[in-house]
Amino acid sequence: MAFNYHYDFALPDKAIAGVQEQHAAACEKLGPERCRITGMHYALVRNDSVSASLQFKLAPDLARAFGKEGIAAVEHADGKLIRAAIEGQDVGSDIAAAQKRGSDAQADLNQIEAKLAKGGLGDRERAELNQQAGALRAKIAAERDAQTTGAVRLASTPMTFTYAGGGSFVWGDNPFAGVAQASWSSLRTMVALVVFIVGIGAPWVALLIVLLVLWRVLPIPRLRRFLSRKTEDE
């Protein structure tokens, strides 16, 4: 059986980089023959939340223990495992089936080559046999590739760690944690909206104040009184 391990972790944003580095160091400590890092991702998303991942290829006999140690490192950093998936495929049976198909194709090819070696064939029959032989050789090569791929899968076990912070993290088992996070997010949104409105309206308010001051301080009051008298006379 060939297995594929996948673990999803939730941690405080500030802890993700350190835990990811611990996991990478643990793999490197095992050596390239036992563990290899095949991919790494780290990114800041909206609201400064962190999203990260780490992919490994492990010796099959180390996979379960490595996964448990990875979970322990996350829990030590006040994080938790939120999802785990272990998927298996019967690669051994696939290899055996590929071997059987390859053997059958080789037997058919041997018969065709024997006919071609005897001679006495017409041009059309010889062309057809050569065409069949070419197709069988291609099939044999494909089945050998399938066997090689299966052997590689049996020799190493893929494992993926994903890390999520921010809104994905729930502190402990506190049932009010989600409410508190939602309230904090709403408060930040409200403050940002108020700042935006003030930023848009402040210049217009300042202009209105300046106009009022000018209306009362400069010779404009004389014009205002003149206009008032003119209105009364009419």
BELKAQUI-V792626 format. One record per residue. N is the residue number from 1. SS is DSSP state (@ for helix, = for strand, . for the rest). OMEGA is omega in degrees with one decimal (NA if undefined). Layout:
n,ss,omega
N,SS,OMEGA
N,SS,OMEGA
//
This chain:
n,ss,omega
1,.,174.1
2,=,-175.9
3,=,176.3
4,=,-176.3
5,=,177.7
6,=,179.4
7,=,175.0
8,=,-178.3
9,=,172.1
10,=,-177.1
11,.,167.6
12,.,-175.9
13,@,-175.7
14,@,-177.0
15,@,-171.3
16,@,-177.3
17,@,-179.1
18,@,179.7
19,@,177.6
20,@,178.6
21,@,176.7
22,@,179.7
23,@,179.4
24,@,179.9
25,@,178.8
26,@,177.9
27,@,-178.7
28,@,179.6
29,@,-179.7
30,@,-179.4
31,.,-175.3
32,.,178.9
33,.,-176.5
34,.,-179.3
35,=,177.4
36,=,174.2
37,=,-177.4
38,=,178.8
39,=,178.4
40,=,-179.5
41,=,176.0
42,=,-177.8
43,=,170.7
44,=,177.6
45,.,-173.8
46,@,-178.6
47,@,177.2
48,@,173.8
49,.,-175.9
50,=,173.2
51,=,-176.1
52,=,177.0
53,=,-179.6
54,=,-179.7
55,=,-179.0
56,=,163.3
57,=,-173.4
58,=,168.7
59,.,-174.1
60,@,-176.8
61,@,-179.8
62,@,-168.1
63,@,-175.3
64,@,-180.0
65,@,179.3
66,@,177.6
67,@,179.0
68,@,178.2
69,@,177.0
70,@,177.8
71,@,-179.5
72,@,179.2
73,@,178.7
74,@,-179.7
75,@,177.8
76,@,179.1
77,.,179.0
78,.,175.3
79,.,179.4
80,=,174.0
81,=,-178.9
82,=,176.1
83,=,176.0
84,=,179.3
85,=,176.4
86,=,-177.5
87,=,-178.7
88,=,176.7
89,=,-178.1
90,.,-178.0
91,@,178.8
92,@,177.7
93,@,177.9
94,@,178.9
95,@,179.6
96,@,179.0
97,@,178.1
98,@,177.1
99,@,179.8
100,@,179.8
101,@,178.3
102,@,179.0
103,@,178.4
104,@,179.5
105,@,179.3
106,@,178.2
107,@,177.8
108,@,179.6
109,@,179.0
110,@,179.4
111,@,-179.3
112,@,179.8
113,@,177.0
114,@,177.9
115,@,-179.5
116,@,-178.5
117,@,-178.4
118,@,-177.8
119,.,180.0
120,.,-178.8
121,.,174.2
122,.,-178.1
123,@,-178.1
124,@,-179.3
125,@,179.2
126,@,180.0
127,@,179.4
128,@,179.7
129,@,177.6
130,@,178.1
131,@,177.7
132,@,179.7
133,@,178.4
134,@,179.0
135,@,179.4
136,@,177.6
137,@,178.1
138,@,179.1
139,@,179.1
140,@,178.9
141,@,179.8
142,@,179.7
143,@,176.0
144,@,176.9
145,@,179.0
146,@,177.9
147,@,179.6
148,@,178.8
149,@,178.6
150,@,179.1
151,@,177.9
152,@,179.6
153,@,178.3
154,@,-175.3
155,@,-179.2
156,.,-177.5
157,=,176.7
158,=,176.7
159,=,-179.6
160,=,171.3
161,=,171.6
162,=,-176.3
163,=,178.6
164,=,178.1
165,.,176.5
166,@,-176.4
167,@,-180.0
168,@,-174.6
169,.,177.4
170,.,-177.4
171,.,177.0
172,.,178.1
173,.,-178.0
174,.,-177.9
175,.,-179.4
176,.,-176.5
177,@,-179.6
178,@,178.5
179,@,-179.9
180,@,179.5
181,@,179.2
182,@,179.1
183,@,179.4
184,@,178.4
185,@,178.9
186,@,179.2
187,@,179.2
188,@,178.6
189,@,-179.7
190,@,179.1
191,@,179.1
192,@,179.3
193,@,179.2
194,@,178.7
195,@,179.4
196,@,-179.2
197,@,178.8
198,@,179.9
199,@,179.4
200,@,-173.2
201,@,-174.9
202,@,-180.0
203,@,-179.6
204,@,176.7
205,@,179.0
206,@,178.8
207,@,179.1
208,@,178.7
209,@,179.0
210,@,179.6
211,@,178.4
212,@,178.5
213,@,178.8
214,@,-179.0
215,@,-176.9
216,@,-172.5
217,@,-174.7
218,.,-179.5
219,.,-179.8
220,@,178.2
221,@,177.7
222,@,178.5
223,@,179.7
224,@,178.8
225,@,178.6
226,@,179.6
227,@,179.4
228,@,179.1
229,@,-179.0
230,@,179.3
231,@,-180.0
232,@,-180.0
233,@,179.1
234,.,NA
//
